[in-house]
Amino acid sequence: MDNIAGQKASLTWAVHISVAVLVLLWLLPTLGLFVSSFRSADQIASTGWWKSLFSQEQNVVIRTEKPDQQKLLDGLYVIEGNLFALDGAVEGEVSVWGTSSREISAFAAGDTADLDEKGRLTVEVNGDYRFENDAEFTGSRGQRVFLTAKTPPSFSLANYKHVLGKDSGTSSMAKAFFNTLTVSIPSTIIPILISAFAAYALAWMDFPGRALLIAFVVATLVVPLQLALIPLLKLHLQVGIGKGYLGVWLAHTGFGLSLAIYLLRNYMVGLPRDIIENARVDGATEFQIFVKIILPLSFPALASFAIFQFLWTWNDLLVALVFLIDSSGDTTVMTRQIVELLGSKGGNWEILATAAFVSISVPLCVFFAMQKYLVRGLLAGSVK
């Protein structure tokens, strides 16, 4: 009786829970990336993003003011100020502190450390310090202080200012953004135009070898992209298009045609045959049928492939590195610009999180604008 029409299956709740868990698993990395983009490098290194809303203990090393800032007060040479103000990035409450990396918790907040000939140092809970000595301070650097501070939750736009501001070169990032658009938009439109004609021919036009062509298109879906890179680059260099936008457009077009033809052909096969036959009876040519009937009805499949193709070309680094060979940086795309922002050692995780979130902003807009067509296009031809 569980399968009677109108009754819900007994495991519907399990399906809903599974879908909710899968959605959560997909959203958690994006949420973590978003939160990390507003945190400093020290915060990311010390605690996970899920602890960012809570106070946390952080170990920092800060130097006092230089000896040239000392004052003579009541017969003592004194250097004083606030350690958090000197650092500029950390603030909170000092729990313990020390003057040696071996004993970073030697003193509690408010204690005074006797450093023999160097003087006496006192650090308060709020970071205020007083460094005094009977003799004049010498040297060119201040005294190192190792703080264990309980810092409140803090977020800032410093990472975004670094990625989009003058530190990283505003013109470089902006140029990389437009270069990526220059690569992605034609690389999405060209394969759609070509594959739409091919899909219509394979779906509704009878000619010798059609079945073999369909089998060949399906077979090319499993060919790894990396196998064709070097031969294709040599071919592009021989014809003179291996170092510009035209080469990368054709490369993306070639790599995306198989999926596009397969997806569109499956969708077009499922369209009502009566509409096409009536159009032919009325005297419509194949081109008129294709433009005025097939293309409007195939918009869900076209939009579905456009989403996949745009996301792939926007986030691509490998093809851009191979076919956009430019030492001057005039054709640098955003993925390569992000790698350059990270430095030669691959550090600066806070910059990586921020730059990645800036990079995915456009694909997110494209996906949410066209996502209602995604499922319809993917299910093309599955039900008749």
N, C-alpha and C positions, 0 to 999 in steps of 0.2 A: 504493500500500500504506500510505501515511501516514494515510489516513482510516479504516483498519480499526478496528472497535469494540475497545476495550481498549487501544489505543495512544495515547500522548500526541502532540499536534500538535508539529511540529518547531519552532514559534515560541512554545512555552509559556514558555520561559525569557525571551523578550523581553517577554511580557505581564507576567510576575512583576517584571521589572526596571522596567517602566513604572509599575506600580502602586506599587512601593517608592519610586520617584522622586516620584510625585504625593503620596504620603503624607508624604514628607520635606518637600516644598515647602509643604504645608499646616501641618506641625508647626513649621517654623522660625520663622514670625512669632509663634506662641504662645510658643515657648521664649524668643525674644528679649524679648517683653513680660514674661514671668515673671522673667527675669534682671534686666531694667531696673528692675523694681519694687523691687529691693533695693539699687539704686545711687543715689548722690547726683546732684544736678543737674550738678555739675562733671565727674563721671565720665562721665555720659551725653553731655555736650557735647564732651568731649575725645577719647573713644575709643568704638568700637562695642562692643556687648554681647559679641561673640565674643572680645574681648580681655580680658574681665573677670577671667579666671582667671590672668592674667599681670601681672607688675609693669609699671608704666607711668609715664612722665614727665608731670608735671602742673604747669602754671604757676599760681601763686596769689599773691595780694597780702595781706600781713599787716602790721599795725602793731605796733610795739613798745609796751611799757607807757607810760602817760602820764608827763609830767615830774613829777607829784606823787608818783610812786613811786621817785624817785631817792634814792640814799644817798651819803653822803660817806665815801669809803674812801681812806685814805692821801693825802689832799689832792686827790683826784679825785672828781667827781660821776659816779656810776655808775648806770645802769639795766641790769638783766640779767634773764634768764629763758629760756624756751624758746618759740620762735615757733609750733611745732606745738601746744603746750599753750594758747596764746592763741587760735588759730583754733578748736580743738576738733573739727574735722571732718577735717583732713588730717594725716597723719603719714607719715614715711618718712625718706629720706636726701637731704640737700641736695647737688646736684651743682654748680650755679652760682647766683649771686644778683646783685642789683643794687639800686640805690636810685632808679633812673629808669626810666620806661616805655620810653624810647628805648634803654636799655642794660640789659636785664634779666639779661644774662649777663656783666656787667663783671668780676665777681670769682668766684673758685673758693671752695669750702668751705674755711674756715680762714683766708682772707685777711682783711686789715683794710682798710677803706675810710676814707680821710681826707676828711671832709666839711667841712673848714675850720672856720668858727666854730661849726658845729653839733656837732662832736666827731668821735670815731673809733668806727667800728662794726665788730665782728667777728662773723661767723656761722660756727658749726661744722657738721660733717656731720650731727649728730643734731638740729640746730635750735637748740641753745643759742646765745645771743647775749650780747655785752657792749658796751654803748653808754656811752662815757666821754667826759668833757670837763673841761677845766681850769676853765671857768666854769659857773655853775649853769644847768641846762636851763630853758627858758621855753616858754610856749605851752600849749595845752590838748589837743593830740593827739600821739600818738607818731609816730616816724619810719616812713615806708612802706618795706617791704622786698619786692622782687619775687623770689620763690623759684621755681626749677625743681627740683622734688623728685621722686625716684623712689619712688613709693608702692607698697606691696604690695597684693595683691587684698583688697578689703574689701567686706563686705555688711552691711546693717543693716536693722532694722525701723522706721527713722525715718519712712519714707514711709507705712507702714501706720499708725503712731501718729498721723501728721498727718491721714490720711484718716478714720480711725475714732476718733481721740481728741478731746480738748477743743479742739485748735486749729481743727479744721474744724466743731466742733459735733457731739458724739456724737448728740444728740437729732435733729439735722437729717438726718444720714445714716441713722440707724435709722428715722426716720419716712419718709424717701424709699424705703427698702427695703420697708417694709410698704405704702406707697402703690403701689409697683410690683407687689407681690403682689395688691393690691386691684384693679388694672387687669388684670393678666395672667390670673388664674385665671378670673374670669367671662367674659373675652373669649375664653377657650379653650373653656369648657364650653358657653356659649350657642350658638355656631355649630355645635358638634358635635351638640347636641340637635336643632337645626332641620334641619341638612343630612342627618342620618340618616333622618328622616321623609321628606324630599324625595327622597333617593336611593332609598329603598325604593319609593316611588311611581313614580319614573321607571324603575326596573329591573323591577318585577314586577306593576304594576297597569296595565291597559289602559284608556285614556281618550282622547278626541279631543284632538289637539294635542300629544301627548307628544313626538313627534319634534321639533316646533318648539321646545318648552321645552328639550329637550336641546341643540339648536343654539344657543339663546339663552344658556344657561349657559356653553357653550364660548366663545361670542363675548365674553362679559363678562370672560373671563380676560385679555384683551389690553387692557382699558380701564385707562389709567394712574391710579394712586391720586390723583395731584395734581389731576387734572381735577375730581374730585368733592368736594374738600375744602371749597372756599368755598360752593358751593350747599348742601352738606349742613350746614355750619355755620349758614347763614342759616335753613335749615329747623329746625334744633335750637333756635336762638334764638327763632324764632316760637312754638314749642310750649313753650319754657321749660326745655329740658334741655341747653343749650349750654355750661354752665359747671360741670359736675359729672361724677361717675363714670358715670352712666347714659348721657350723651351719648357718652363715649369707648367704653363697652361696645358700644353700638349701632353706632358707627362701625367698630370692629374686626370686629364681627359681619358687617356688610354687606360689608366689603372681603374677608373670608375665606370667605364662603359659596360663591362660585363654585368655588374650588379644592376646598373640602370636598365639595360635591355631586358634582363631576366625579370626584374620587378615590373616594369611597364608592360611587357608582353603578357605576363600572367594576368594583369589587371584588364588589359584590352580584350583578351580572349573571353573574359566573363561578361562583357557588354552585350546587350540584346542584339541578336543577329537581325531581327526584323527591322530595326531602325536603319541599319546599313543597307540592307536589301531594298527597302523602300526608297532610300536616297538614290541608289543606283537606278531604280526604275524611273525615278523622276528626272534622270539625266545628269546627276551630280558626278563629277570626276572624282578619282581617288584622292586627289589633293584637296578638293572641296570637302569631301567626307572627313578627311583627316583633320583639317583646320576647323571646320564648323561643327563637327559632331564628336569626333574622337577626343580631341584635346580638351574641350570643356568637360566632358564626362570623366576624363582621366586625371583631373586636377588633384584628387587625393593622392594618387600614386606619384604624380610629379612632385607634390609638396613633400611627401615622405622621403623620396630620394634626395630632394634638395636639402632637407635637414641633415641627412647623413653626410652628403658630399660637402656641405658647407662646414660642418663640425670637423670633418677630417682635414680639409684643406686649411682651415683656420688654425688648428692645433698641430699641424704638421711641422716637423723639424728636419726629418731625414731628406725628403725630396727637395726642400728649400736649400739645404746645405749642398746637395749634389748639383742642382741645376741653376742655382743663383750664386754663382761664384763671383764675388765682388769684394775686393779688399778695401774699397773706399767706404763701404757701408751704405751706399745709396739704395740698395735693394734688400737691406736687412729686414727680416720679418720679426714679429714680436717674440716668438719662441727663441730665436737666436739672441735677441736683445736681452731677454731675461737671463739667459745663460751668461752673457757678458756682465750683467749686473751682479751676479753671484761671485765673481772673481775667479782667479785661477785655481783656488783651493776648494771651491764648491761650498763654502760656508754661507754665512748670512741667511739663516733659515727664515728670519723675519722678512727679509726682502723677497725670498722665494714665495712665501705665502701671500704677500701683498701683490707682487707682480702676477702671480697665477690668478688671483681673484680679479685683477684688472683685465687680464687676458680673457677670462671666461665670461665677462659681462655681455659682450656682443653675442656669443653663441647662446647664452641663456635667453636673451631677448628673441633671437630667431626661433629657438625651440618653443618657448611659451606662445609665440605668435602663431605657430603653425602646428602645435602638438595635436590639435584635434583631428588633423588629417593623417597623423602618423600611424595609428592603429588600423585605420581604414586602408591605408596604402600597403601596410605589411600583410594584411589578410587578403590581399588581392588574389583572386582566383581560387581561394581555398573552399568557397561555398558557391554553388551555382543553383 
